[in-house]
Amino acid sequence: MYLVKSPLLLKWYYPSLIWNKTRAQRVIYLTFDDGPIPDVTDFVLKTLKSFNAKATFFCIGDNIQKHPDIFGRLKAEGHRIGNHTFNHLKGWKTEDQVYLQNFRQCQELTNTNLFRPPYGRIKKSQISSLRTEFPDLQIVMWDVLSGDFDLKLAPQKCYDQVVKHVENGSIIVFHDSIKAFDRLKYTLPRALQYFSEQGFRFETL
């Protein structure tokens, strides 16, 4: 069970996290979690380039180590990098010190001030500890979850969900993962085409 549009209650409970950007400008913030992955991330980069779109990639440290060439392309092509822990840890089920060490391990590779907790699940104690050690850290959530990771979701439905819920300043979550690829490869180019025609720009966080 997941919600496509982040509820106000969550934003109220975690007010210090970034859920969306200003609604005053016609800008969308595309984000991709869980890469880099061969073929999938390659497809994303090629698609973004064809629309002159920039995005933010929240990378898993273990995947960075396995695929350093693709990781290098992300930076070389003008996209931003975010930390997504080294092993995609679920904060609610992980001891704080283990979580922090996993963050640090990924941070050595990403060297970024952007972090997205895997699954969007993080304890307030973990937020506090991270910000004590990394005072400039921005913890980024989202206001539109594409659902591309949902194996039961039809590609057209994935596209429909994104188009229905995105507005000015939306932070959208996609996944450059093998699991998400069937829905991602259908939805991403069509969404970019649709929002381009609506006058949106695609920028990094």
C-alpha positions in Angstrom: 0.0 0.0 0.0 1.3 3.4 -1.0 0.0 6.9 -1.6 0.7 8.6 -4.9 0.3 12.0 -3.4 2.1 12.6 -0.1 -0.6 13.4 2.6 -0.5 16.6 4.6 -0.3 14.6 7.8 3.1 13.3 6.9 4.3 16.8 5.9 3.0 18.1 9.3 4.8 15.2 11.2 8.1 15.8 9.4 8.0 19.6 8.7 11.8 19.9 8.4 12.0 17.6 5.4 11.7 18.8 1.8 8.4 17.6 0.2 8.1 20.0 -2.7 9.6 23.2 -4.0 7.9 26.6 -4.6 4.5 26.4 -6.3 5.0 29.8 -7.9 7.2 28.5 -10.8 6.4 26.0 -13.5 9.2 23.7 -12.6 9.2 20.0 -12.0 11.9 18.1 -10.1 12.5 14.6 -11.4 14.2 12.3 -9.0 15.5 8.7 -9.5 16.2 6.3 -6.6 18.2 3.1 -6.3 20.7 3.3 -9.2 23.0 3.4 -11.0 22.0 0.3 -12.9 23.3 -0.7 -16.4 20.7 -0.3 -19.2 18.1 1.2 -16.9 20.1 4.3 -15.9 21.5 4.5 -19.5 17.9 4.7 -20.7 17.0 7.4 -18.2 20.0 9.5 -19.2 19.3 9.2 -22.9 15.6 10.1 -22.4 16.4 13.1 -20.2 18.9 14.4 -22.7 16.4 14.2 -25.5 14.2 16.6 -23.6 17.0 18.8 -22.3 15.9 17.8 -18.8 18.0 17.7 -15.6 17.3 15.4 -12.7 18.5 14.3 -9.3 19.7 10.8 -8.7 19.6 9.3 -5.2 22.2 6.6 -5.5 22.9 3.5 -3.5 26.5 3.3 -2.5 26.9 -0.4 -3.4 25.6 0.3 -6.9 28.0 3.2 -7.3 30.9 0.8 -6.5 29.6 -1.8 -8.9 29.0 0.7 -11.8 31.4 3.7 -11.4 31.3 4.5 -15.1 27.5 5.1 -15.1 27.8 7.1 -11.9 30.4 9.2 -13.6 28.1 9.9 -16.5 25.4 11.2 -14.1 27.7 13.9 -12.9 29.3 14.6 -16.3 25.9 15.2 -17.9 24.9 17.8 -15.4 22.6 15.9 -13.0 22.7 16.1 -9.2 23.6 13.3 -6.9 21.9 12.4 -3.6 22.8 9.8 -0.9 20.4 6.9 -0.6 22.5 4.9 1.9 25.0 2.2 1.0 22.6 -0.8 1.3 19.1 0.7 0.9 18.4 0.4 4.7 14.9 0.9 6.1 15.3 3.4 8.9 12.4 2.2 11.0 13.9 -1.2 11.3 17.6 -0.2 11.7 19.5 0.8 14.8 20.5 4.5 14.6 24.3 3.9 14.7 24.1 1.2 11.9 22.0 3.6 9.9 24.4 6.4 10.3 27.4 4.3 9.4 25.6 3.1 6.3 24.9 6.8 5.4 28.5 7.7 5.9 29.7 4.8 3.7 27.6 6.1 0.9 28.5 9.7 1.6 32.2 8.9 1.0 31.2 8.1 -2.6 28.5 10.8 -3.2 29.9 13.8 -1.3 26.5 15.5 -1.4 24.2 17.6 0.8 21.1 15.7 -0.4 19.7 12.6 1.2 16.6 10.6 0.7 15.8 7.8 3.2 15.0 4.5 1.4 11.3 3.8 1.5 10.8 7.3 2.9 11.2 5.8 6.3 13.4 7.4 8.9 13.2 8.0 12.6 13.3 11.4 14.1 16.3 10.3 16.1 18.1 9.5 12.9 17.2 12.8 11.4 18.6 14.6 14.5 21.8 12.6 14.4 22.4 13.1 10.7 21.9 16.9 11.1 24.2 17.1 14.1 27.0 15.5 12.1 26.1 17.0 8.7 24.5 20.4 9.5 24.0 21.4 5.8 22.2 18.1 4.9 18.9 18.5 3.1 16.6 15.5 3.6 14.4 15.2 0.5 11.1 13.4 0.3 8.5 13.9 -2.5 4.9 14.9 -3.2 4.3 12.5 -6.1 5.3 8.8 -6.0 5.0 7.4 -9.5 4.5 3.8 -8.4 6.9 2.5 -11.0 8.2 -0.1 -8.5 4.7 -1.7 -8.3 4.8 -4.9 -10.4 1.0 -5.0 -10.4 0.7 -1.5 -11.8 0.0 -1.2 -15.5 2.4 1.1 -17.3 -0.5 3.3 -18.5 -1.8 3.6 -15.0 1.7 4.7 -13.8 1.7 7.4 -16.4 -1.8 8.5 -15.5 -0.9 8.8 -11.8 2.0 11.1 -12.5 0.1 13.3 -14.9 -2.9 13.6 -12.5 -1.0 14.6 -9.4 2.0 16.7 -10.6 1.8 20.5 -10.1 4.2 23.4 -9.9 7.2 22.5 -7.7 6.4 18.8 -7.5 9.2 16.4 -6.6 8.5 13.2 -8.4 10.0 9.8 -7.5 11.0 7.3 -10.2 13.3 4.4 -9.8 16.2 3.5 -12.2 16.0 -0.1 -11.1 15.3 -3.4 -12.9 12.1 -3.9 -11.0 10.7 -0.6 -12.1 11.9 -0.6 -15.7 8.8 -1.8 -17.5 6.7 1.0 -16.1 9.6 3.6 -16.2 10.4 3.1 -19.9 6.7 3.6 -20.7 6.0 6.5 -18.4 9.1 8.7 -18.4 9.3 9.7 -22.1 5.5 10.2 -22.3 5.5 12.3 -19.1 8.4 14.4 -20.3 6.6 15.0 -23.6 3.3 15.9 -21.8 4.9 18.3 -19.3 7.1 19.9 -21.9 4.0 20.7 -23.9 2.4 22.2 -20.7 5.4 24.6 -20.4 7.2 23.0 -17.5 11.0 23.0 -17.0 12.9 20.1 -15.4 15.6 21.1 -13.0 17.8 19.6 -10.3 17.2 20.0 -6.6 
